[in-house]
Each structure stands twice: as structure tokens, then as C-alpha cells.
Amino acid sequence: MSERQQRGAPDDGSASRPLGATTAHAHDTVRLALVVGALGVVFGDIGTSPIYTMQTVFNPGDPHPVPISTENVYGVVSLVFWSVMIIVTVTYVLLAMRADNEGEGGIMALITLLRRHNPKRAARTAVLLAGLGVFGAALFFGDSMITPAISVLSAVEGLKVIEPSLHELVVPITAVIILVLFLAQRRGSGTVGRLFGPIMIIWFVTIAACGVRGIAGNPEILRALSPAYALDFLVGRFDAAFYALAAIVLAVTGAEALYADMGHFGRRAITRAWVALVFPACALSYLGQGALILADPGHVSSPFFLLVPEWARLPLVLLATAATVIASQAVISGAFSVASQAAELGYLPRLRILHTSESTAGQVYVPWVNWLLLVAVLTLVLAFRSSTALAYAFGMAVTATITITTLMFFYVGRWRWNVPLWVLAVGAVPLLLVDLLFVAANGTKLLHGAWLPLLIGLAAFTVMTTWQRGREIVTAERQRREGSLRDFVVRLRGDGALTRRVPGTAVFLNRGKETAPLAMRANVEHNHVRHEHVLILSIDTQPVPRVPPEQQIVVDDLGFADDGITHVSARFGYMETPDVPEVLRRLGPDATEGQLDVDEASYFLSKIELRSGTRPTMPRWRKRLFIATSYITADAAEHFCLPRERTVIMGSHIEL
């Protein structure tokens, strides 16, 4: 289905059909709303990068400072402009956003595309790239911790420009803003989100106007738009340029958000917003700051806020604070989304996920992730205490994620679209060289904070891969104990004395239809009863965001049409909430050998207690990590929307 069809707009073939003025106006309104919405959610991170990028590049306290000179300023501004052009406009907007998974984007979408489009001869490479993708997703959690800290800190630091004596208040004010931000997550971004777009429009218009003011003072800075200055800086002064790249990467932070949020607004809306407003505004701001530094190198301490006259600095600080809160909101919501998708794809345990909007499925709140991020962000603020110090840590997570995304995109392009290798090489080699150059430059900051996102990413990656491996072991042992479902049903039919049928409906949740649910076996072997209507229900999470209602339910009588036992497979996308009672209400009496009494049905769950054993399945420390991670698993009854008063849990234990 095309993007326009998904969003209710006519497909491209409808352009030749006559439309009334009202219909055309409605379509224009929808498109405008999508663009405004994208401005409010997608571009918060990258749109606030001008606050701290230039001052970080020329920071005299940097372990590898870039000297302030006319040639270096021209070179830095040119590198910033062309880095944004190559990484954001080319890599993400023009290329990566064309690789979508049923309209959804982001690195998790690329992982699912690798799963679905994986030729056997390339299976090993695909597995390796999927592992890299998981590491990229893990790095995003590090990004989600650093972005709120550096963004809000950089905005509040504008107070020091207004009144230097206020520097002691920067950290406390930042901490309070962050605390309020995370406490408000439970309410969701639906209501507040309607305000985001207009605020960000004001923000981008403001920073563009400030940039024009700076350029007017030194129009010669416009020469930096020529790539010759960037190349001359890289080749002629490579030592300074190489270290500068570690800070220039801050200009492209948030590029992954363009891709990850594609499912909410569509590629066209994001592209239009980027080309028409965001990119020009950011470019003008960087050019204006460069002109200001050329006029007076002393302005390098805070060129963004010094672009405006003194009377306008307090309003700009307030506007910047609002913009950085929006940037933080966007990346926090992204962390919720990544955690939710990772859980559905088997890389994390089933988490408690709350949908905060009835009309927008993608707006979710994950309490465990929220409180983890709150503690981590406050720790970063109190430990680093300035945006400049945090900037050393920021770039590594961003560059590594961008490089992994680029690599995965070109691999998917080769096997999904059959693009010739020579065409891929022409595009992939230069883009990957640029990405790797940024990674290498940020590697020089390892001892100055760049280790932090790598450590966070490695920890998250270890948890995710350990959970995936442990889940495979537990599933294999569980299947061995459960035995064949069809054989079990045959046994029930052949031995009438084994059980006594009682009135009512029993629903046993199971992982598939190949094995018998442990709870059902226990009920038969210990209680010697089974209900008149028995449903074995499997929840099948598809590697797509959403499953159409007509494809959601598959019924199987297991080969017998008169025993009251039916298997139902309910298919959900990884962005959907599996509401079991609602699915059962859609089943007709012909499908389940009689009318089900859903409102009085009993639900049976099999609870597995994990123990660390002596089997050589995993190292002992990974077994302990897997068992510890299992404790954050969400309550199954709540996850599947089961009525708690009619849910029975029957336990068993498995040794790892």
C-alpha cells in the first residue's frame, strides 16, 4: 500500500480525476497538518543543534581545540553545511527513507526487512547485519539519555549570557525541567503535541532571522557554501579538521529521528518540512554564527545567543528551552517506540506498554523505560554539569548509529531491489567513508566521554542478545515438555475416562499450534476436566506495524470438528495492543463449534519459573542476567487485556 493510500489521500493515479474544490482543499489541509506535525515531533533534536554545535567546535577547553582563524571558520561552517547535506539530506531523506517496513522506518524496521528479505546464500551476512542493527538500536538508548541532558542544559546555559552570575542556577533549573518532563510522560504527547508544531515553526523562523542578522554583518561568510572550503579544510589542515569533525557531528544529531518517525507522518511530509524550512533555517543559523565569530572571536563562547541584541536574549532563552524540551520529548518517545518494537521482536521481555492515544497507535508510554531514562538523564546532568562536557560523549552514539543504518540500507537495497553492485558501490563507498571518518574522529574523544554511549550501548546490546538467546533455550525446552498438540487432542478423544466435560469456555494462551499448552496438560492430568468449548489461542506478532482486520484471525479445528477444541491464531503487528477478548468476540459459532460465552470465559496462563542449572547452554553470568531481566516482564493478563477475575495461572519451572 502506498503512503498516500495509508493516510487516506488519493493515490498517484487519481491526479487525473476531477476533484471538487472542497476535496482538494481538504487534501491540502491534511498535507499541511502532517508537515506541521512533523515539525513538532521529528525535527526537535536536529533543530536545536545550532545552540551548541559551533561553540563546541571552537571550545578552547577541548582536548584538541580548533584554532580560531578566518580559514578555519570558513572551513568549519562549510563542513557543517555539507555534512548536514550528505548525511541528513542524501543518506536519510533521499535514500534511507525509501526503505520502509509497511510505512514504518528506523533501524528496527531495517532489521525486520532483513528478516523478511533474506536470500539463503546471504543468510550469514544478514544475521551479522541484524546483530549490528540490534547494537544500533542499543546505541539509540544511549542517545535517548544524552539528548535531554545536553539539549536542556544548552538552552538553560543561555542564562549565563544574560547574567554571568546565574551560572550556579543552570544545573538545578535543568534538573527541575527534566524531572517535570519525565513526570508528564504518563499523560502522553497527544494533547501537548498539538502545540509542538507551531512552537517549532516559531523556533525555525527565529533562528533563521538571527542567522540572517549575523550574515548581514559579514556577507562574505556565504562563500562557505562552496564545498571547496570544506575540502580545503580537510586536505590542507587535516589535523584541525579531523578533530573538528567530533563536534561537527552534533549538527546531524537527530537524523535517525527523521527515519524512525516516518510511520507517523510519511516520507513526503518529513521531506517537505526538511527542505522548505528546517534545513534552510539551520544553515542560516550556522552561517550567521560563523560571521559573528569572524567579526569577534570572543563571541565563540556562545555564538548562538549572541546573534541577537541584548534585549532579545531572555525571550530567546525561553524559546530555546521550549524547543529543547520538545527535542527531548521526541527522543524519549522514540525510546518508548524502540523498546516496544524490540520486545515484540523478541529482543526484550514483554514490557508494560500503555497507549496514550486512542486515535494514534504509535503514541505509547513504557513506565519501566521512562523511570530508567529519568535516573540516567539526571545522573548525566549532575555528573557533566555542562553541554560542552556532554558533547564529547554525544557524537559517538550518533555516528555509529548512522554508519550502521547506512550499511544496512545498502544491503537491503541489494537483496530487496536487486540494485547492481556497481551502482551500490558508487553510492555506498563515499557515504560510508564520510560516516567512518566521523566515527574515527569521535574515537579521539574516547577518554573524554565518548566511552559513555558505547558503554550504554554495549550494556543494552548484551541484555537484548542475552534475552534473545535465553528465550530460544526456554522455548526449546518448553516445546519438549509440552509435546504435540494434535497427539494430545487424539489422546483426549480416544480416552473418554481421562477427563469429564464441564459447561463453559476455556481459553488457553499458547505460543503456537504445534505443542499443547502446559496449563491445559496440567488441568487435564491433575483436575481431569475440560470445558465444553476449549480455545487454544496463539498471539502471533508479525514483522509489520499493523495487521488488517480481515487478516488478523486464523481458525483451525485441528482435524476434528466435533470435540469442542479449536486453535485460533490472532495476528498483530508490533505496534498494536493484543486485546484477546475483543478478538474472541469477532469469532462466529461456525468457526468455533458453537457460540462462545466470551463474557464468562476462563483464561488459563502457563507461568514459567526460571532456574540456573548446570547445562552448558550459556555462561553462568548470562544465565543470571537472563533470569534477572525476566523480572521486568509485564503481567501477561494485563498485556493481553484479560479479565483478571477470570484468569487462572498454572506454574512450572525450567532449568537453563
C-alpha positions in Angstrom: 0.0 0.0 0.0 1.3 3.4 -0.9 2.0 6.1 1.6 -0.8 8.2 0.2 -3.3 5.3 0.4 -2.3 4.6 4.0 -3.1 8.2 5.0 -6.4 8.4 3.2 -5.1 10.6 0.3 -5.7 9.6 -3.3 -3.0 7.5 -4.9 -0.9 9.0 -7.7 -3.3 7.7 -10.4 -6.1 9.9 -9.0 -4.4 13.1 -10.1 -6.2 12.9 -13.5 -9.6 12.6 -11.9 -11.6 15.8 -11.4 -11.8 16.8 -7.7 -14.1 19.4 -6.2 -12.6 22.5 -4.6 -13.7 21.2 -1.2 -12.0 17.9 -1.6 -8.8 19.5 -2.9 -8.8 21.9 0.0 -9.3 19.0 2.5 -6.3 17.2 1.0 -4.2 20.3 1.2 -5.2 20.7 4.8 -4.3 17.1 5.7 -0.9 17.5 4.0 -0.3 20.8 5.8 -1.3 19.2 9.1 1.2 16.4 8.5 4.0 18.8 7.8 3.2 20.9 10.9 3.1 17.7 13.0 6.4 16.6 11.6 7.9 19.9 12.5 6.7 19.5 16.1 7.9 15.9 16.7 10.6 14.9 14.1 12.9 17.9 14.0 13.2 18.9 17.6 16.6 17.2 18.1 18.3 18.3 14.9 16.6 21.7 15.0 18.2 22.6 18.3 21.7 21.5 17.3 22.7 25.1 16.3 22.5 26.1 20.0 25.7 24.1 20.9 27.5 22.9 17.7 29.6 25.9 16.8 30.6 26.8 20.4 31.7 23.1 20.9 33.8 23.1 17.7 35.9 26.1 18.9 35.7 25.4 22.6 39.1 26.4 24.0 38.8 23.7 26.7 38.6 20.9 24.2 41.5 18.4 24.5 42.1 19.0 20.7 41.0 22.7 20.2 40.5 24.1 16.8 42.3 27.4 16.5 40.1 30.4 15.6 41.2 31.8 12.2 39.5 33.1 9.1 40.4 29.9 7.1 39.3 27.6 10.0 35.9 29.4 10.4 35.2 29.2 6.7 36.2 25.5 6.7 34.1 24.6 9.8 31.0 26.3 8.5 31.4 24.7 5.1 32.0 21.3 6.7 28.9 21.7 8.9 26.7 22.6 5.9 28.0 19.8 3.7 27.9 17.2 6.5 24.2 18.0 7.0 23.7 17.9 3.3 25.4 14.5 2.8 24.2 12.7 6.0 20.7 14.1 6.5 19.6 15.1 3.0 21.2 12.4 1.0 21.6 9.4 3.3 18.3 9.7 5.2 15.9 11.9 3.3 16.7 10.8 -0.3 17.8 7.2 0.4 17.1 5.5 3.7 13.5 6.8 4.0 12.7 4.8 0.8 13.3 1.6 2.7 10.2 1.3 4.9 8.5 -1.6 6.6 4.8 -1.1 5.7 5.3 2.6 6.2 7.4 2.4 9.3 11.0 3.4 9.4 14.0 3.4 11.7 16.7 0.8 12.4 14.2 -1.7 13.9 12.3 -1.5 10.6 15.6 -2.4 8.7 16.0 -5.4 11.0 12.6 -6.7 10.1 13.3 -6.1 6.4 16.4 -8.2 6.8 14.3 -11.0 8.3 11.8 -10.9 5.5 14.1 -10.3 2.5 16.9 -12.7 3.3 18.2 -15.0 0.5 19.7 -18.2 1.7 23.1 -17.5 0.1 23.3 -14.3 2.1 21.9 -15.6 5.4 25.1 -15.4 7.4 25.7 -11.8 6.3 22.1 -10.9 7.1 22.5 -12.3 10.6 25.6 -10.3 11.2 23.9 -7.1 9.9 20.9 -7.8 12.1 23.2 -8.1 15.1 24.7 -4.7 14.1 21.2 -3.4 13.8 20.4 -4.5 17.4 23.6 -2.7 18.5 22.5 0.4 16.7 19.1 0.2 18.5 21.0 -0.3 21.7 23.1 2.9 21.0 19.8 4.7 20.5 19.0 4.2 24.2 22.3 6.0 24.9 21.2 8.8 22.6 17.9 8.9 24.5 19.8 9.5 27.7 22.2 12.1 26.4 19.9 14.2 24.2 17.6 15.5 27.0 20.6 16.3 29.2 22.6 18.2 26.5 19.6 19.9 24.9 18.1 21.3 28.1 21.5 22.2 29.5 22.5 24.1 26.4 19.3 26.1 26.4 19.4 27.0 30.1 23.1 28.0 29.8 21.8 31.0 27.8 21.1 32.5 31.2 24.9 32.9 31.6 24.9 35.1 28.6 22.3 37.3 30.1 23.8 37.4 33.5 27.1 35.5 34.3 26.2 35.3 38.0 23.3 33.0 37.2 25.7 30.1 36.2 25.1 28.4 39.5 21.4 28.1 38.7 21.9 26.3 35.4 22.1 22.7 36.7 19.3 23.0 39.3 16.9 24.6 36.7 17.9 21.9 34.2 17.2 19.1 36.7 13.7 20.5 37.6 12.8 20.8 33.9 13.9 17.3 33.2 12.0 15.9 36.3 8.8 17.6 35.2 9.3 16.4 31.6 9.5 12.7 32.7 6.7 13.0 35.2 4.5 14.3 32.4 5.2 11.3 30.1 2.3 9.3 31.6 -0.2 11.8 30.1 1.2 11.2 26.6 2.1 13.7 24.0 -1.3 13.8 22.2 -2.6 16.9 23.9 0.7 18.7 24.1 1.7 17.6 20.7 -0.7 19.9 19.0 1.3 22.8 20.4 4.7 21.4 19.2 4.3 22.2 15.6 3.5 26.0 15.9 6.2 26.4 18.6 8.8 24.8 16.3 7.7 26.9 13.4 8.4 30.0 15.5 11.7 28.5 16.5 12.9 27.8 13.0 11.8 31.2 11.8 13.5 32.8 14.7 16.9 31.1 14.3 16.7 31.8 10.5 16.2 35.5 11.3 19.0 35.5 13.8 21.2 33.9 11.2 20.3 36.5 8.6 21.2 39.2 11.1 24.7 37.7 11.5 25.2 37.2 7.8 24.2 40.8 7.2 27.2 41.9 9.4 29.6 39.9 7.3 28.1 38.7 3.9 31.5 37.2 2.9 30.6 34.1 5.1 28.2 33.0 2.3 31.3 31.8 0.4 31.4 28.9 2.9 28.5 27.3 1.0 31.1 26.2 -1.6 32.3 22.7 -1.0 35.8 23.9 -1.9 36.2 25.4 1.6 35.2 22.1 3.3 37.6 20.1 1.0 40.4 22.6 1.5 39.9 22.5 5.3 40.0 18.6 5.3 43.0 18.3 3.0 45.1 21.4 3.8 44.5 21.4 7.6 43.6 17.8 8.2 44.8 17.7 11.8 42.4 20.5 12.9 39.6 19.3 10.6 39.8 15.8 11.9 39.3 16.8 15.5 36.7 19.3 14.4 34.5 16.5 13.0 34.0 15.2 16.5 32.0 18.3 17.3 30.6 19.0 13.8 28.7 15.7 14.1 26.5 17.5 16.6 24.9 19.2 13.6 23.4 15.9 12.4 22.1 14.6 15.8 18.5 13.7 15.4 18.9 12.4 11.8 17.8 9.0 12.9 14.5 10.6 14.1 13.7 11.6 10.6 13.7 7.9 9.7 12.3 6.5 12.9 9.2 8.8 12.9 8.4 8.2 9.2 5.5 5.9 10.1 3.7 8.8 12.0 3.9 11.4 9.2 5.0 9.8 6.0 8.1 10.4 3.9 6.6 13.3 1.9 5.6 15.4 4.9 9.0 15.0 6.5 10.8 15.7 3.3 8.8 18.8 2.6 9.3 20.1 6.1 13.1 19.5 5.9 13.6 21.1 2.5 11.2 24.0 2.9 12.0 25.2 6.5 14.3 23.1 8.7 17.4 22.8 6.6 17.4 26.5 5.4 16.8 27.7 9.0 19.7 25.6 10.4 22.0 26.6 7.5 21.3 30.3 8.0 22.0 29.9 11.8 25.3 28.2 11.2 26.3 30.8 8.6 25.3 33.7 10.9 27.3 32.2 13.8 30.3 31.9 11.6 30.0 35.5 10.6 29.7 36.6 14.2 32.9 34.6 15.2 34.8 36.2 12.3 33.8 39.6 13.5 34.8 38.9 17.1 36.5 35.6 18.2 35.4 36.4 21.7 31.8 35.5 20.7 32.8 31.9 20.4 31.7 31.3 24.0 28.0 31.4 22.9 27.6 32.5 19.3 24.0 31.3 19.1 22.6 33.6 21.8 25.0 36.5 20.9 23.4 36.7 17.5 20.5 38.6 19.0 20.6 42.0 20.7 20.7 42.1 24.5 17.0 42.8 24.9 16.0 39.7 22.9 18.3 37.2 24.7 15.9 36.3 27.5 13.0 35.6 25.1 15.4 33.5 23.0 16.5 31.5 26.1 12.8 30.8 26.9 12.1 29.8 23.3 15.2 27.6 23.2 14.2 25.9 26.4 10.8 25.1 25.0 12.4 23.8 21.8 14.8 21.6 23.7 12.0 20.2 25.8 10.3 19.3 22.6 13.5 17.7 21.3 13.8 15.7 24.5 10.1 14.7 24.2 10.7 13.4 20.7 13.7 11.3 21.6 12.1 9.9 24.8 9.0 8.9 22.7 11.4 7.3 20.3 13.0 5.3 23.1 9.5 4.1 24.1 8.9 3.0 20.5 12.2 1.2 20.1 11.7 -0.6 23.4 8.2 -1.6 22.4 9.3 -2.9 19.0 12.3 -4.7 20.4 10.0 -6.5 22.9 7.6 -7.6 20.2 10.5 -8.9 18.0 11.9 -10.9 20.9 14.9 -8.8 21.9 13.4 -7.7 25.2 10.9 -9.2 27.6 7.3 -8.3 27.3 7.1 -4.8 28.8 4.1 -3.0 30.3 3.1 -0.7 27.5 0.4 1.9 27.7 -1.2 3.5 24.6 -1.7 7.2 25.4 -3.9 8.0 22.4 -7.0 6.2 21.1 -6.5 7.7 17.7 -2.7 7.3 17.3 -1.4 3.8 17.8 2.2 4.9 17.8 1.9 7.0 20.9 3.0 4.7 23.7 4.3 5.0 27.2 6.6 2.4 28.7 6.9 3.1 32.5 10.0 1.0 33.1 11.9 2.7 30.3 10.7 6.1 31.5 12.0 5.8 35.0 15.2 4.3 33.8 15.8 7.2 31.5 14.9 9.7 34.2 17.5 8.4 36.6 20.1 8.2 33.8 19.5 11.7 32.5 19.6 13.3 35.9 22.8 11.4 36.6 24.4 12.8 33.4 23.3 16.4 34.2 24.7 16.2 37.7 27.9 14.5 36.6 28.8 16.5 33.5 27.2 19.9 34.5 27.6 21.5 31.1 26.6 20.9 27.5 30.2 21.2 26.3 31.3 18.4 28.5 28.4 16.2 27.4 29.2 17.0 23.7 32.3 14.7 23.9 30.0 11.8 24.7 27.2 12.6 22.3 28.9 12.2 18.9 29.9 8.5 19.2 26.4 7.2 19.6 25.2 9.3 16.7 28.0 8.4 14.2 27.9 4.7 15.0 24.1 4.5 14.5 24.3 6.5 11.2 27.0 4.1 9.9 25.1 1.0 10.8 21.9 2.4 9.2 23.8 3.3 6.0 25.3 -0.2 5.8 22.0 -2.0 6.4 20.2 0.2 3.9 22.6 -0.6 1.1 22.4 -4.3 1.9 18.6 -4.2 1.9 18.8 -2.3 -1.4 20.9 -5.1 -2.9 18.7 -8.0 -1.9 15.3 -6.4 -1.9 15.5 -4.2 -5.0 18.3 -6.1 -6.9 20.3 -3.0 -7.4 23.5 -3.8 -9.3 26.6 -3.9 -7.2 28.4 -1.2 -9.2 25.5 1.2 -8.6 25.6 0.4 -4.9 29.3 0.9 -4.8 29.0 4.4 -6.3 26.6 5.5 -3.6 27.7 3.4 -0.6 31.5 3.8 -0.7 31.6 7.7 -0.4 28.8 7.8 2.1 30.4 5.1 4.3 33.7 6.8 4.0 32.1 10.0 5.4 30.4 8.1 8.2 33.6 6.2 9.1 35.6 9.5 9.1 33.1 10.8 11.7 33.4 7.6 13.7 37.2 7.8 13.7 37.1 11.5 14.7 34.8 10.7 17.7 37.2 7.9 18.6 39.7 10.5 19.7 37.2 11.5 22.4 37.0 8.0 24.0 38.9 9.1 27.1 36.9 12.3 27.3 33.4 10.9 27.4 32.8 9.1 24.1 33.1 5.8 26.1 29.8 6.6 27.8 27.4 5.9 24.9 29.5 2.9 23.9 29.2 1.5 27.4 25.4 2.2 27.5 25.0 0.6 24.0 27.1 -2.4 24.9 25.1 -3.0 28.1 21.8 -2.7 26.3 23.1 -4.9 23.4 24.2 -7.5 26.0 20.8 -7.5 27.6 19.0 -7.7 24.3 21.1 -10.6 22.8 21.1 -12.5 26.1 17.3 -12.3 26.3 17.0 -13.4 22.7 19.4 -16.4 23.3 17.8 -17.3 26.6 14.3 -17.1 25.1 15.4 -19.6 22.4 16.6 -22.0 25.1 13.5 -21.8 27.2 11.2 -22.1 24.2 13.0 -25.3 23.0 12.7 -26.8 26.5 9.2 -25.8 26.8 8.2 -27.3 23.5 9.9 -30.6 24.5 7.7 -30.7 27.7 4.5 -29.6 26.0 4.6 -32.3 23.3 2.5 -32.5 20.2 -0.9 -30.7 20.4 -2.5 -33.0 17.8 -1.4 -36.1 19.7 -2.7 -34.7 22.9 -6.1 -34.0 21.3 -6.2 -37.5 19.8 -5.5 -38.9 23.3 -8.4 -36.9 24.8 -10.8 -38.1 22.1 -9.7 -41.8 22.5 -9.8 -41.9 26.3 -13.2 -40.7 27.5 -12.4 -41.6 31.1 -9.4 -39.3 31.1 -11.5 -36.2 31.5 -15.0 -35.0 32.3 -16.5 -32.2 30.1 -17.9 -29.3 32.1 -20.0 -26.4 30.7 -18.3 -23.1 29.8 -15.5 -21.8 27.7 -11.8 -22.1 28.5 -9.1 -20.2 26.6 -5.5 -21.4 26.9 -2.9 -19.0 25.7 -0.1 -20.8 23.8 2.9 -20.0 21.6 1.6 -21.9 18.6 -0.4 -24.8 17.5 2.3 -27.4 17.4 2.5 -28.0 21.1 -0.1 -28.5 23.9 -0.2 -25.7 26.5 1.4 -26.6 29.8 -1.7 -25.2 31.6 -4.0 -27.4 29.6 -1.9 -30.5 30.3 -1.9 -29.7 34.0 -5.7 -29.1 34.0 -6.3 -32.5 32.3 -3.8 -34.5 34.3 -4.5 -33.1 37.8 -8.1 -31.9 37.6 -9.3 -34.4 35.0 -11.7 -32.0 33.4 -12.0 -30.0 30.2 -14.6 -27.4 29.2 -17.3 -27.7 26.6 -15.5 -25.2 24.4 -11.7 -25.1 24.5 -9.8 -22.5 22.6 -6.1 -22.7 22.3 -5.1 -19.1 21.4 -1.8 -18.1 19.9 -0.7 -14.5 19.6 1.4 -14.1 16.5 3.4 -10.9 16.3 4.0 -10.1 12.6 7.1 -8.2 11.4 4.9 -5.4 10.3 3.5 -2.4 12.2 -0.2 -3.4 11.8 -2.3 -6.3 10.5 -5.5 -5.6 8.6 -8.6 -6.9 10.5 -9.5 -9.3 7.7 -6.1 -11.0 8.0 -6.0 -11.0 11.8 -7.7 -14.3 12.7 -7.0 -17.8 11.5 -9.1 -20.7 12.9 -8.0 -24.4 12.8 -10.2 -27.3 14.1 -7.1 -29.4 14.4 -8.6 -32.1 12.2 -11.6 -32.8 14.3 -14.9 -30.9 14.0 -16.9 -32.3 17.0 -14.6 -32.3 20.0 -15.1 -28.6 21.0 -11.3 -28.0 20.8 -10.3 -25.2 18.4 -7.0 -23.4 17.7 -7.1 -19.7 17.0 -4.2 -17.7 15.8 -4.5 -14.0 16.3 -2.1 -11.9 14.3 -1.0 -8.5 15.5 1.6 -6.0 14.2 4.4 -5.0 16.6 2.8 -1.6 17.0 -0.6 -3.0 18.1 -2.0 -4.0 21.6 -3.2 -7.6 21.6 -6.7 -7.4 23.0 -7.7 -11.1 23.4 -11.4 -10.7 24.5 -12.0 -8.3 21.6 -10.6 -10.8 19.1 -12.7 -13.6 20.5 -15.9 -11.6 20.2 -15.3 -11.5 16.4 -15.5 -15.3 16.2 -18.8 -16.7 14.9 -20.3 -20.0 16.1 -19.4 -21.8 12.9 -15.8 -21.1 13.4 -15.6 -22.5 17.0 -18.1 -25.4 17.0 -20.7 -23.4 18.8 -21.3 -19.9 20.3 -18.6 -18.8 22.8 -19.5 -17.1 26.0 -16.7 -14.6 25.9 -18.1 -12.6 28.9 -17.9 -15.6 31.2 -14.9 -17.4 29.6 -12.0 -18.6 31.8 -8.4 -17.8 30.7 -5.5 -20.1 31.5 -1.9 -18.9 31.5 1.3 -21.0 31.9 3.8 -19.4 34.2 7.4 -20.5 33.9 9.9 -20.2 36.8 13.5 -20.0 35.6 16.4 -21.6 37.4 20.1 -21.5 36.7 21.3 -25.1 36.1 24.4 -26.9 35.0 23.5 -27.3 31.3 26.1 -25.7 29.0 23.6 -23.5 27.3 25.0 -20.1 28.3 27.8 -18.8 30.6 26.6 -18.6 34.2 26.7 -14.8 34.2 24.4 -14.7 31.1 22.0 -17.1 32.8 21.8 -14.8 35.8 21.4 -11.8 33.6 18.6 -13.6 31.7 16.8 -14.5 34.9 17.2 -11.0 36.3 15.8 -9.5 33.1 12.8 -11.8 33.3 11.7 -10.0 36.5 10.7 -6.9 34.5 8.4 -8.9 32.3 4.9 -7.3 32.2 1.9 -9.1 33.7 0.6 -11.3 30.9 -3.1 -10.8 31.9 -2.7 -7.1 31.6 -0.6 -7.3 28.4 -3.3 -9.4 26.7 -6.2 -7.4 28.2 -7.5 -10.4 30.1 -10.1 -10.0 32.9 -8.1 -10.7 36.0 -11.0 -12.2 37.9 -11.4 -15.0 35.3 -7.7 -15.6 34.7 -6.0 -18.8 36.1 -2.2 -19.1 36.3 -0.6 -22.5 36.4 3.1 -22.8 37.0 6.1 -24.9 36.0 9.9 -24.5 36.2 12.6 -24.7 33.6 16.4 -25.0 34.2 18.7 -23.1 31.9 
